[in-house]
């Protein structure tokens, strides 16, 4: 495992350990990996940063890499390991598709242009596509698995989306809930992602997969209802018309995490992918209630403050803006209320 101490990488490591697999984690040493792994330290961005990995004894059945910066770091690691590992699993992103990918985007949809396997860091989409090209260049198409993940939620989240909703709802009171209630969302629990990766590595799968749950597996309503239930908060979800939210200058996705207005390019792109290939290859998705409950349990266990990746902006709506919008709308634009009994 290249990485393996945070969010998706950590989930893969824990899932592998749970299967009794032997796991080597190559990381920078900023966070402790799960107990039971062989730990190697190195910084892929530094000169000779792969020295500890090069010197390590042994071969591996699979390598899992979650890198999301300069593609050349993937290329260097993959070239080093191609004679010592059977398969290279690169956790990519659905951001590699040319914008806007549109609803029903498949693995054959057009990809971003201008990416290169040996490039320095540019932007997220091209960096991830470059990482894919690097994995394929080093291991070949038949020995590389490209996991194009969508929205990932669950314990250890270091982006802050579900933790923000949980903490906001836990504070109680009227909550600006962006409608409509039945708006379908598309995400994958990080542990379901991890199990699918390990299953796929074991069956020696290759090629690209959109790795996210089916659109409508949950809705904004079922997601936020679950947050109310698990926190036990005296929270009133005030479901507000999308136009009211947008007219208030509130930024979808960033200020109201997960939410994108219905009918928008963003909603089609991020909540409307075709995932039939992954489902056919064994992807199983747990209920949203389980994802929310386990994330809340983890969040409480670390004091309520989720870790934050330094390369990602903080998410969430300013309380004053939320109060202002709620005060201006009253109940006129609320399509449904949910209050914890």
C-alpha positions as a Markdown table, in Angstrom:
| # | Residue | x | y | z |
|---|---|---|---|---|
| 1 | Unk | 0.0 | 0.0 | 0.0 |
| 2 | Unk | 1.5 | 3.3 | -1.1 |
| 3 | Unk | 0.0 | 5.6 | 1.5 |
| 4 | Unk | -2.4 | 3.7 | 3.7 |
| 5 | Unk | -2.6 | 5.9 | 6.8 |
| 6 | Unk | -5.6 | 8.1 | 5.9 |
| 7 | Unk | -9.2 | 7.7 | 4.6 |
| 8 | Unk | -9.3 | 5.5 | 1.5 |
| 9 | Unk | -5.8 | 4.1 | 1.9 |
| 10 | Unk | -6.4 | 3.3 | 5.5 |
| 11 | Unk | -9.7 | 1.5 | 4.7 |
| 12 | Unk | -7.9 | -0.7 | 2.2 |
| 13 | Unk | -5.2 | -1.6 | 4.7 |
| 14 | Unk | -7.7 | -2.4 | 7.5 |
| 15 | Unk | -9.8 | -4.5 | 5.1 |
| 16 | Unk | -6.7 | -6.4 | 4.0 |
| 17 | Unk | -5.6 | -7.0 | 7.6 |
| 18 | Unk | -9.1 | -8.2 | 8.3 |
| 19 | Unk | -8.7 | -10.9 | 5.7 |
| 20 | Unk | -5.4 | -12.0 | 7.2 |
| 21 | Unk | -3.3 | -10.6 | 4.4 |
| 22 | Unk | 0.3 | -9.5 | 4.9 |
| 23 | Unk | 0.5 | -5.8 | 4.3 |
| 24 | Unk | 3.4 | -3.4 | 3.7 |
| 25 | Unk | 2.7 | 0.3 | 4.0 |
| 26 | Unk | 5.0 | 2.8 | 2.4 |
| 27 | Unk | 4.3 | 6.3 | 3.8 |
| 28 | Unk | 5.8 | 9.5 | 4.9 |
| 29 | Unk | 5.4 | 8.9 | 8.6 |
| 30 | Unk | 3.0 | 11.8 | 9.3 |
| 31 | Unk | 0.3 | 9.4 | 10.6 |
| 32 | Unk | 0.6 | 6.0 | 12.2 |
| 33 | Unk | -0.6 | 3.1 | 10.0 |
| 34 | Unk | -2.9 | 0.4 | 11.4 |
| 35 | Unk | -1.2 | -2.0 | 13.8 |
| 36 | Unk | 0.0 | -5.2 | 12.1 |
| 37 | Unk | 1.6 | -3.8 | 9.0 |
| 38 | Unk | 5.2 | -3.7 | 7.9 |
| 39 | Unk | 5.9 | 0.1 | 7.8 |
| 40 | Unk | 8.4 | 1.7 | 5.4 |
| 41 | Unk | 9.1 | 5.4 | 5.3 |
| 42 | Unk | 9.8 | 7.6 | 2.4 |
| 43 | Unk | 8.7 | 10.8 | 0.6 |
| 44 | Unk | 7.9 | 10.2 | -3.0 |
| 45 | Unk | 8.5 | 13.9 | -3.8 |
| 46 | Unk | 12.0 | 13.9 | -2.5 |
| 47 | Unk | 15.2 | 12.8 | -4.2 |
| 48 | Unk | 15.8 | 9.1 | -3.6 |
| 49 | Unk | 12.5 | 9.1 | -1.8 |
| 50 | Unk | 11.7 | 5.5 | -2.8 |
| 51 | Unk | 14.9 | 4.1 | -1.3 |
| 52 | Unk | 13.2 | 2.3 | 1.6 |
| 53 | Unk | 10.8 | 0.6 | -0.8 |
| 54 | Unk | 13.6 | -0.3 | -3.2 |
| 55 | Unk | 15.6 | -1.9 | -0.4 |
| 56 | Unk | 12.7 | -3.8 | 1.1 |
| 57 | Unk | 12.7 | -7.6 | 0.8 |
| 58 | Unk | 9.9 | -9.5 | -0.9 |
| 59 | Unk | 7.4 | -9.4 | -3.7 |
| 60 | Unk | 3.7 | -8.5 | -3.6 |
| 61 | Unk | 0.5 | -9.8 | -5.2 |
| 62 | Unk | -0.8 | -6.3 | -5.6 |
| 63 | Unk | 0.1 | -2.6 | -5.1 |
| 64 | Unk | -2.6 | -0.1 | -4.2 |
| 65 | Unk | -1.8 | 3.6 | -4.9 |
| 66 | Unk | -4.0 | 6.6 | -4.0 |
| 67 | Unk | -1.6 | 9.3 | -5.1 |
| 68 | Unk | -3.3 | 12.5 | -6.4 |
| 69 | Unk | -0.5 | 15.0 | -7.2 |
| 70 | Unk | 2.3 | 14.9 | -9.8 |
| 71 | Unk | 1.8 | 11.8 | -12.0 |
| 72 | Unk | 5.5 | 11.2 | -12.3 |
| 73 | Unk | 5.4 | 10.0 | -8.6 |
| 74 | Unk | 3.1 | 7.2 | -9.7 |
| 75 | Unk | 5.3 | 6.4 | -12.7 |
| 76 | Unk | 8.5 | 6.2 | -10.6 |
| 77 | Unk | 6.9 | 3.9 | -8.0 |
| 78 | Unk | 5.2 | 1.7 | -10.7 |
| 79 | Unk | 8.5 | 1.3 | -12.6 |
| 80 | Unk | 10.3 | 0.3 | -9.4 |
| 81 | Unk | 7.6 | -2.3 | -8.5 |
| 82 | Unk | 6.7 | -3.8 | -11.9 |
| 83 | Unk | 9.1 | -6.7 | -11.5 |
| 84 | Unk | 8.1 | -7.3 | -7.9 |
| 85 | Unk | 4.3 | -7.1 | -8.0 |
| 86 | Unk | 1.6 | -8.9 | -10.0 |
| 87 | Unk | -0.8 | -6.0 | -10.3 |
| 88 | Unk | -1.0 | -2.2 | -9.8 |
| 89 | Unk | -4.3 | -0.8 | -8.5 |
| 90 | Unk | -4.5 | 3.0 | -9.0 |
| 91 | Unk | -7.3 | 4.7 | -7.1 |
| 92 | Unk | -8.2 | 7.4 | -9.6 |
| 93 | Unk | -11.2 | 9.6 | -9.8 |
| 94 | Unk | -14.3 | 10.2 | -12.0 |
| 95 | Unk | -12.7 | 13.7 | -12.5 |
| 96 | Unk | -10.7 | 12.2 | -15.3 |
| 97 | Unk | -13.7 | 12.5 | -17.7 |
| 98 | Unk | -14.0 | 15.6 | -19.9 |
| 99 | Unk | -16.4 | 18.1 | -18.4 |
| 100 | Unk | -19.3 | 17.8 | -18.3 |
| 101 | Unk | -19.5 | 14.0 | -18.5 |
| 102 | Unk | -23.3 | 14.0 | -18.3 |
| 103 | Unk | -25.7 | 11.5 | -16.7 |
| 104 | Unk | -25.0 | 7.9 | -17.7 |
| 105 | Unk | -21.2 | 8.5 | -18.1 |
| 106 | Unk | -19.5 | 5.1 | -18.7 |
| 107 | Unk | -15.9 | 4.1 | -18.6 |
| 108 | Unk | -15.8 | 4.7 | -22.4 |
| 109 | Unk | -16.8 | 8.4 | -22.1 |
| 110 | Unk | -14.3 | 11.0 | -23.3 |
| 111 | Unk | -11.4 | 11.8 | -21.0 |
| 112 | Unk | -9.6 | 15.0 | -20.1 |
| 113 | Unk | -6.9 | 16.0 | -22.6 |
| 114 | Unk | -3.3 | 17.1 | -21.8 |
| 115 | Unk | -2.4 | 14.5 | -19.2 |
| 116 | Unk | 1.0 | 12.8 | -19.2 |
| 117 | Unk | 2.4 | 9.9 | -17.2 |
| 118 | Unk | 5.7 | 11.8 | -16.4 |
| 119 | Unk | 4.2 | 15.2 | -15.7 |
| 120 | Unk | 4.6 | 17.5 | -12.7 |
| 121 | Unk | 1.5 | 18.5 | -10.7 |
| 122 | Unk | -1.0 | 20.5 | -12.7 |
| 123 | Unk | -4.7 | 20.2 | -11.8 |
| 124 | Unk | -6.6 | 17.4 | -10.1 |
| 125 | Unk | -8.2 | 15.9 | -13.2 |
| 126 | Unk | -5.1 | 15.8 | -15.3 |
| 127 | Unk | -3.0 | 14.6 | -12.3 |
| 128 | Unk | -5.4 | 11.7 | -11.8 |
| 129 | Unk | -5.5 | 10.9 | -15.5 |
| 130 | Unk | -1.7 | 11.1 | -15.6 |
| 131 | Unk | -1.5 | 8.6 | -12.7 |
| 132 | Unk | -3.7 | 6.2 | -14.7 |
| 133 | Unk | -1.4 | 6.5 | -17.7 |
| 134 | Unk | 1.6 | 6.0 | -15.5 |
| 135 | Unk | 0.2 | 2.7 | -14.0 |
| 136 | Unk | -0.6 | 1.4 | -17.5 |
| 137 | Unk | 2.7 | 2.4 | -18.9 |
| 138 | Unk | 4.6 | 0.5 | -16.2 |
| 139 | Unk | 2.4 | -2.5 | -15.7 |
| 140 | Unk | 0.5 | -2.8 | -19.0 |
| 141 | Unk | -3.2 | -2.6 | -19.5 |
| 142 | Unk | -3.7 | -6.3 | -18.4 |
| 143 | Unk | -1.9 | -5.8 | -15.0 |
| 144 | Unk | -3.3 | -2.4 | -14.0 |
| 145 | Unk | -6.7 | -1.7 | -12.4 |
| 146 | Unk | -8.0 | 1.9 | -12.6 |
| 147 | Unk | -10.5 | 2.7 | -9.9 |
| 148 | Unk | -12.4 | 5.8 | -10.8 |
| 149 | Unk | -13.9 | 6.7 | -7.5 |
| 150 | Unk | -16.7 | 9.1 | -7.1 |
| 151 | Unk | -17.9 | 10.8 | -3.9 |
| 152 | Unk | -16.4 | 8.8 | -1.0 |
| 153 | Unk | -18.0 | 8.9 | 2.5 |
| 154 | Unk | -17.4 | 7.0 | 5.7 |
| 155 | Unk | -15.1 | 6.8 | 8.8 |
| 156 | Unk | -11.7 | 8.6 | 8.6 |
| 157 | Unk | -13.1 | 11.1 | 6.0 |
| 158 | Unk | -10.5 | 13.9 | 5.7 |
| 159 | Unk | -12.4 | 16.1 | 3.3 |
| 160 | Unk | -15.1 | 17.1 | 5.8 |
| 161 | Unk | -18.4 | 16.6 | 3.9 |
| 162 | Unk | -20.3 | 14.1 | 6.0 |
| 163 | Unk | -18.6 | 15.2 | 9.2 |
| 164 | Unk | -19.8 | 18.7 | 8.6 |
| 165 | Unk | -23.4 | 17.6 | 8.2 |
| 166 | Unk | -23.2 | 15.5 | 11.3 |
| 167 | Unk | -21.7 | 18.3 | 13.4 |
| 168 | Unk | -24.2 | 20.9 | 12.0 |
| 169 | Unk | -27.2 | 18.7 | 12.8 |
| 170 | Unk | -25.8 | 17.8 | 16.2 |
| 171 | Unk | -26.0 | 21.5 | 17.1 |
| 172 | Unk | -29.7 | 21.3 | 16.7 |
| 173 | Unk | -32.2 | 24.0 | 15.8 |
| 174 | Unk | -33.5 | 24.8 | 12.3 |
| 175 | Unk | -31.2 | 23.4 | 9.6 |
| 176 | Unk | -31.1 | 24.6 | 6.0 |
| 177 | Unk | -31.7 | 21.4 | 4.1 |
| 178 | Unk | -31.3 | 21.8 | 0.3 |
| 179 | Unk | -34.1 | 20.2 | -1.6 |
| 180 | Unk | -35.7 | 18.4 | -3.0 |
| 181 | Unk | -35.9 | 15.8 | -0.3 |
| 182 | Unk | -35.9 | 12.9 | -2.8 |
| 183 | Unk | -32.9 | 14.3 | -4.8 |
| 184 | Unk | -30.8 | 11.2 | -5.7 |
| 185 | Unk | -27.2 | 11.2 | -4.6 |
| 186 | Unk | -24.3 | 8.9 | -5.6 |
| 187 | Unk | -21.5 | 8.0 | -3.3 |
| 188 | Unk | -19.6 | 5.0 | -2.1 |
| 189 | Unk | -18.8 | 4.0 | 1.5 |
| 190 | Unk | -15.0 | 3.9 | 1.8 |
| 191 | Unk | -15.1 | 0.4 | 3.3 |
| 192 | Unk | -17.2 | -0.9 | 0.3 |
| 193 | Unk | -14.6 | 0.7 | -1.9 |
| 194 | Unk | -11.8 | -1.0 | -0.1 |
| 195 | Unk | -13.5 | -4.5 | -0.2 |
| 196 | Unk | -14.2 | -4.1 | -3.9 |
| 197 | Unk | -10.5 | -3.2 | -4.5 |
| 198 | Unk | -9.3 | -6.3 | -2.7 |
| 199 | Unk | -11.8 | -8.6 | -4.3 |
| 200 | Unk | -10.8 | -7.2 | -7.7 |
| 201 | Unk | -7.1 | -7.5 | -7.1 |
| 202 | Unk | -7.7 | -11.1 | -6.0 |
| 203 | Unk | -9.5 | -12.0 | -9.1 |
| 204 | Unk | -6.8 | -10.1 | -11.1 |
| 205 | Unk | -9.2 | -7.6 | -12.7 |
| 206 | Unk | -7.8 | -4.9 | -15.0 |
| 207 | Unk | -9.0 | -1.8 | -16.8 |
| 208 | Unk | -11.1 | 1.2 | -15.7 |
| 209 | Unk | -14.2 | 1.1 | -13.4 |
| 210 | Unk | -16.5 | 3.8 | -12.2 |
| 211 | Unk | -16.4 | 3.0 | -8.5 |
| 212 | Unk | -19.4 | 4.6 | -6.8 |
| 213 | Unk | -22.7 | 3.3 | -5.7 |
| 214 | Unk | -25.9 | 3.5 | -7.8 |
| 215 | Unk | -27.5 | 6.9 | -8.2 |
| 216 | Unk | -30.5 | 7.0 | -5.8 |
| 217 | Unk | -29.0 | 4.4 | -3.4 |
| 218 | Unk | -29.6 | 7.3 | -1.0 |
| 219 | Unk | -31.2 | 10.7 | -1.4 |
| 220 | Unk | -30.5 | 14.0 | 0.3 |
| 221 | Unk | -33.5 | 13.3 | 2.5 |
| 222 | Unk | -32.4 | 9.8 | 3.6 |
| 223 | Unk | -28.8 | 11.1 | 4.2 |
| 224 | Unk | -29.9 | 14.0 | 6.4 |
| 225 | Unk | -32.6 | 12.0 | 8.2 |
| 226 | Unk | -29.9 | 9.5 | 9.1 |
| 227 | Unk | -27.8 | 12.3 | 10.5 |
| 228 | Unk | -30.7 | 13.5 | 12.7 |
| 229 | Unk | -31.3 | 9.9 | 13.9 |
| 230 | Unk | -27.8 | 9.0 | 14.9 |
| 231 | Unk | -27.0 | 12.3 | 16.6 |
| 232 | Unk | -30.2 | 12.3 | 18.5 |
| 233 | Unk | -30.3 | 16.1 | 18.0 |
| 234 | Unk | -33.3 | 18.3 | 18.3 |
| 235 | Unk | -32.8 | 19.4 | 14.7 |
| 236 | Unk | -35.5 | 20.6 | 12.3 |
| 237 | Unk | -34.6 | 20.0 | 8.7 |
| 238 | Unk | -36.1 | 22.8 | 6.7 |
| 239 | Unk | -36.2 | 21.6 | 3.1 |
| 240 | Unk | -35.7 | 24.6 | 0.9 |
| 241 | Unk | -36.2 | 25.0 | -2.8 |
| 242 | Unk | -33.0 | 24.9 | -4.9 |
| 243 | Unk | -33.6 | 28.3 | -6.5 |
| 244 | Unk | -33.9 | 29.9 | -3.0 |
| 245 | Unk | -30.5 | 28.3 | -2.1 |
| 246 | Unk | -28.8 | 29.5 | -5.3 |
| 247 | Unk | -30.4 | 33.0 | -5.2 |
| 248 | Unk | -28.9 | 33.4 | -1.7 |
| 249 | Unk | -25.4 | 33.0 | -3.2 |
| 250 | Unk | -24.8 | 29.6 | -1.5 |
| 251 | Unk | -22.3 | 27.5 | -3.3 |
| 252 | Unk | -23.4 | 23.9 | -4.0 |
| 253 | Unk | -21.1 | 21.1 | -3.0 |
| 254 | Unk | -18.7 | 23.4 | -1.2 |
| 255 | Unk | -20.9 | 25.3 | 1.3 |
| 256 | Unk | -23.6 | 22.6 | 1.3 |
| 257 | Unk | -21.6 | 19.4 | 1.0 |
| 258 | Unk | -22.8 | 16.5 | -1.3 |
| 259 | Unk | -25.7 | 18.7 | -2.6 |
| 260 | Unk | -25.9 | 19.8 | -6.2 |
| 261 | Unk | -29.0 | 21.3 | -7.7 |
| 262 | Unk | -31.3 | 19.0 | -9.7 |
| 263 | Unk | -31.0 | 19.4 | -13.4 |
| 264 | Unk | -27.5 | 21.0 | -13.2 |
| 265 | Unk | -24.4 | 19.8 | -15.0 |
| 266 | Unk | -22.8 | 19.2 | -11.6 |
| 267 | Unk | -25.6 | 16.9 | -10.4 |
| 268 | Unk | -25.6 | 14.9 | -13.7 |
| 269 | Unk | -21.8 | 14.6 | -13.5 |
| 270 | Unk | -21.3 | 13.7 | -9.9 |
| 271 | Unk | -24.6 | 11.9 | -9.0 |
| 272 | Unk | -25.5 | 10.2 | -12.3 |
| 273 | Unk | -22.7 | 7.9 | -13.4 |
| 274 | Unk | -23.3 | 4.5 | -15.0 |
| 275 | Unk | -21.8 | 2.0 | -12.5 |
| 276 | Unk | -23.1 | -1.2 | -14.1 |
| 277 | Unk | -19.6 | -2.4 | -14.7 |
| 278 | Unk | -18.6 | -2.2 | -11.0 |
| 279 | Unk | -21.9 | -3.7 | -9.9 |
| 280 | Unk | -21.4 | -6.6 | -12.3 |
| 281 | Unk | -18.0 | -7.0 | -10.8 |
| 282 | Unk | -19.3 | -7.4 | -7.3 |
| 283 | Unk | -19.6 | -4.0 | -5.8 |
| 284 | Unk | -21.9 | -4.2 | -2.7 |
| 285 | Unk | -23.1 | -1.0 | -1.0 |
| 286 | Unk | -24.2 | -0.9 | 2.6 |
| 287 | Unk | -27.2 | 1.2 | 3.7 |
| 288 | Unk | -26.7 | 4.9 | 4.1 |
| 289 | Unk | -27.9 | 4.6 | 7.7 |
| 290 | Unk | -24.8 | 2.4 | 8.4 |
| 291 | Unk | -22.4 | 4.8 | 6.7 |
| 292 | Unk | -23.8 | 7.7 | 8.7 |
| 293 | Unk | -23.9 | 5.9 | 12.1 |
| 294 | Unk | -20.3 | 4.5 | 11.8 |
| 295 | Unk | -19.0 | 7.9 | 10.7 |
| 296 | Unk | -20.7 | 9.6 | 13.7 |
| 297 | Unk | -19.3 | 6.9 | 16.1 |
| 298 | Unk | -15.8 | 7.5 | 14.7 |
| 299 | Unk | -16.2 | 11.3 | 14.8 |
| 300 | Unk | -17.3 | 11.2 | 18.5 |
| 301 | Unk | -14.3 | 9.0 | 19.2 |
| 302 | Unk | -11.8 | 11.6 | 18.0 |
| 303 | Unk | -13.5 | 14.5 | 19.8 |
| 304 | Unk | -15.8 | 15.7 | 17.1 |
| 305 | Unk | -13.2 | 17.4 | 14.9 |
| 306 | Unk | -12.5 | 15.5 | 11.6 |
| 307 | Unk | -9.0 | 15.6 | 10.1 |
| 308 | Unk | -8.6 | 18.0 | 7.1 |
| 309 | Unk | -6.4 | 17.4 | 4.1 |
| 310 | Unk | -4.2 | 20.5 | 3.7 |
| 311 | Unk | -4.7 | 20.4 | -0.1 |
| 312 | Unk | -8.5 | 20.7 | 0.1 |
| 313 | Unk | -10.5 | 23.7 | 1.1 |
| 314 | Unk | -12.7 | 23.4 | 4.2 |
| 315 | Unk | -16.4 | 22.8 | 3.5 |
| 316 | Unk | -19.6 | 24.1 | 5.1 |
| 317 | Unk | -22.1 | 26.9 | 5.4 |
| 318 | Unk | -21.4 | 29.9 | 7.6 |
| 319 | Unk | -24.0 | 29.9 | 10.4 |
| 320 | Unk | -24.9 | 33.6 | 9.9 |
| 321 | Unk | -25.7 | 33.0 | 6.2 |
| 322 | Unk | -27.7 | 30.0 | 7.1 |
| 323 | Unk | -29.7 | 31.9 | 9.7 |
| 324 | Unk | -30.3 | 34.8 | 7.3 |
| 325 | Unk | -31.6 | 32.5 | 4.6 |
| 326 | Unk | -33.9 | 30.6 | 7.0 |
| 327 | Unk | -35.2 | 33.9 | 8.4 |
| 328 | Unk | -36.0 | 35.3 | 5.0 |
| 329 | Unk | -37.8 | 32.2 | 3.8 |
| 330 | Unk | -39.6 | 31.1 | 6.9 |
| 331 | Unk | -41.7 | 28.1 | 6.0 |
| 332 | Unk | -42.7 | 29.3 | 2.5 |
| 333 | Unk | -40.1 | 27.3 | 0.6 |
| 334 | Unk | -40.0 | 24.2 | 2.9 |
| 335 | Unk | -41.3 | 21.1 | 1.2 |
| 336 | Unk | -40.9 | 18.8 | 4.1 |
| 337 | Unk | -39.9 | 18.9 | 7.8 |
| 338 | Unk | -38.0 | 16.3 | 9.8 |
| 339 | Unk | -37.6 | 16.6 | 13.5 |
| 340 | Unk | -36.1 | 14.0 | 15.8 |
| 341 | Unk | -38.6 | 12.8 | 18.4 |
